[in-house]
């Protein structure tokens, strides 16, 4: 019998809302998991990917992570992990560095046995490359086996990976799949195997309203109640408080009503997210945000979700610019690949934090078809603009809460200019390809590349 902590999506280095305090929160949440592992004397910590938020973490994030992993190593508890899409590089991975330092084990197709359980790993693999996977794993002699993987697996939200196919085609019979990528904790049984997500350890988006935590997984027929062999229990983490304020303004109500609703909450050191709907008067988001921070909030963001129209003579609403953009795109004779990228960037259904990964995957999928990069006909892009929403609901990108909306909250805040997410330098997930074509940034930018170490 062994007990392990199953965690993932720690996203260390994510400066949510451009806040250095929030950046530290993500490292602190990971440290809290490790503290629980040491205090609880578990047999291993299993990390299911996206340890870092970006493939080029800044030096303080890197050094902080090493410090935390040393605490785990000093306690004699192994750290077993796979590589997620956020941190993945074309060459060596940060996980390889930690393995060289003796602080981690990168799981793969060979078993890593802890007690009576064999652990295997499957790094994140783009959809375009999954047909080449054969799910061939080496044999083991342990009583139990678990596959640790990073991706969006069925039957959970935004799934693009067939879990039953993985289990059926695998050369090893797995008792559990310990997953990462979806920030919503959940568990299900697929083809007789327990499949579970622990969720993220910090709220990476406004949609992640439930408390954060991790899984405590026990492999033992008796502890799990007999034939199930696997017992999965949720453990909570004490993380930065988020205060969600929803204000439905009636006619004649305005900022005073919003302030009243905000005042009803304890805002001390919290991230405060205010959603305004209804038929009331216009509000100034910046004024409400200032009011909340003056009342003790760490960060405040106000999203006025009402569509405000100008005088009837002009008949223009805030929704109209999108039509103008689509019309202009149709005049540009873009290639199929360019239209595909435009759709990913502008769609309303794709979380901002997933744009980088989605753009990268769409380019990779077309690399074998150079005709897709040929200049198109004028007007070709017009129809695609209307189809974007349905296409991207299936493209899904990175997750539900997955890296879902990681910075959509910034885009919703009228005072924050980051409509594409917090990620011009971090992870909207769209800049991956561009990063690979740029030379490494100088050491003075505070970021560290794998080439500096491997």
Secondary structure, DSSP 8 states (H G I E B T S, - for coil): -EEEEEE----BT--GGG-HHHHHHHHHHHHHHHHHHHHHT-SEEEE-S-SBSSSS-BHHHHHHHHHHHHHHHHTT-EEEE---TTT--SS--HHHHHHHTTS-EE--SS-EEETTEEEEEE----GGGGGG---------SSEEEEEEES-BTTSTT--B-HHHHHHH-SS--SEEEEES-SS-EEEEETTEEEEE---SS--STT--S--EEEEEEE-TTTTTSTT-EEEEEEE-----EEEEEEEE-TT--HHHHHHHHHTS--TT-EEEEEEEESS----HHHHHHHHHHTT-SEEEEEE----B--TTT--BTTHHHHHHHHHHHTTT--HHHHHHHHHHH-SSS-GGGHHHHHHHHHHHHTT-GGGGS---TTTHHHHHHHHHHHHHHH-TT-SSSSTTTTHHHHH-TT---TT-S-TTTTSBS-HHHHHHS----GGGSB--GGGT-
